[in-house]
Amino acid sequence: MVFAKKLRRRIQRGEITTSIRIWRWPHVRVGGRYRLGHGHVVVTSIREIGIGDITEAMAVESGFDSVDDLLTTARHGAGTTVYFIEFHYVRGERRPMDPGWPGQPPGAASRR
C-alpha cells in the first residue's frame, strides 16, 4: 500500500488511520502489513463503498482537504470500485511484502 508523500509522516504519528482507494480489485487484506518507513501499516478493515458515500469528514480523516482533493489523488488508474480502508501504524522492524498477495493481480508474482 503506497501513500502520497505528504501523508506519510502523519500516518507514522497515528494522525491518519483511514484511506479511500479506487481500484479494480482489493490490493490489501485485513491483517495485511505494508511497509512504511521504519515500520508498517496494518489493515484492520476494508469495505466497498459508493463514490457518493465519501464525505468531507472521511476525506479529512484520510489526510485530504476535501473530497475533491482526495479524488484528484485517488483517480489515477483504471479502477472504478471504491474501498474504505482502516489501519494503524506499527513502529519497528520492517517486514517484507508477500510477493503473491496483496496488491498484485493474479499471476503477477510469477512475472517478477
C-alpha positions in Angstrom: 0.0 0.0 0.0 1.6 3.2 -1.2 0.7 6.6 0.4 1.2 10.1 -1.0 4.4 11.6 0.3 2.5 14.4 2.1 0.6 11.8 4.2 3.4 9.5 5.4 4.6 11.4 8.5 1.0 11.9 9.7 0.4 8.2 9.2 3.5 7.3 11.2 2.4 9.7 14.0 -1.0 8.0 14.1 -2.9 11.1 12.9 -4.2 9.3 9.8 -5.8 5.9 10.1 -8.0 5.6 7.1 -7.6 5.6 3.3 -10.0 5.7 0.4 -8.8 3.9 -2.7 -10.3 3.4 -6.2 -9.1 0.1 -7.5 -10.2 -2.7 -9.9 -9.8 -5.2 -7.1 -8.7 -5.0 -3.4 -4.9 -4.6 -3.2 -4.9 -5.1 0.6 -6.4 -7.6 3.0 -7.4 -7.4 6.6 -4.4 -8.3 8.8 -2.0 -7.4 5.9 1.1 -5.5 6.8 2.6 -3.0 4.4 5.9 -1.2 4.8 6.1 2.4 5.6 9.3 4.0 6.9 10.7 2.1 9.8 7.5 0.2 10.5 4.4 -0.9 8.8 0.7 -0.2 8.3 -1.6 -3.0 9.5 -5.0 -3.1 7.8 -7.9 -3.6 10.2 -10.9 -3.2 7.9 -11.7 -2.9 4.2 -15.1 -2.3 2.8 -16.6 -1.4 -0.5 -18.4 1.9 -0.7 -20.0 4.0 -3.4 -18.3 7.2 -4.6 -21.2 9.2 -3.4 -20.7 7.8 0.1 -17.4 9.7 0.5 -18.0 12.6 2.9 -15.9 15.6 3.6 -15.2 14.2 7.1 -13.9 10.9 5.5 -11.7 12.9 3.2 -10.2 15.0 6.0 -9.8 11.9 8.2 -7.8 10.4 5.3 -5.5 13.4 5.2 -7.0 15.5 2.4 -8.5 19.0 2.4 -11.8 17.9 0.7 -13.5 15.1 -1.3 -12.3 16.8 -4.5 -8.7 16.8 -3.2 -8.9 13.1 -2.3 -10.5 12.2 -5.6 -7.7 14.0 -7.5 -5.2 11.7 -5.9 -7.4 8.5 -5.8 -8.5 8.7 -9.5 -5.2 7.7 -11.2 -5.8 4.3 -12.7 -8.4 2.1 -14.4 -10.2 1.2 -11.2 -13.8 2.0 -10.5 -14.5 0.3 -7.2 -14.2 2.5 -4.1 -12.7 1.0 -0.9 -12.7 2.5 2.5 -9.7 1.1 4.4 -8.9 1.4 8.2 -5.4 0.7 9.5 -2.9 1.5 12.2 0.8 2.2 12.1 3.3 -0.1 14.0 6.8 1.2 14.5 9.6 -1.2 14.4 11.1 -3.9 12.2 10.3 -3.6 8.5 8.6 -6.7 7.2 9.0 -7.8 3.5 5.8 -7.9 1.4 4.2 -11.1 0.5 5.1 -11.5 -3.2 1.9 -13.2 -4.1 -0.7 -11.1 -2.3 -1.9 -8.5 -1.8 -1.6 -5.7 -4.2 -0.9 -7.9 -7.1 -3.3 -9.1 -9.7 -3.5 -12.9 -10.2 -0.2 -14.2 -11.8 1.8 -11.0 -11.1 4.2 -12.7 -8.7 5.4 -15.0 -11.4 6.1 -12.1 -13.7 8.8 -10.6 -11.5 
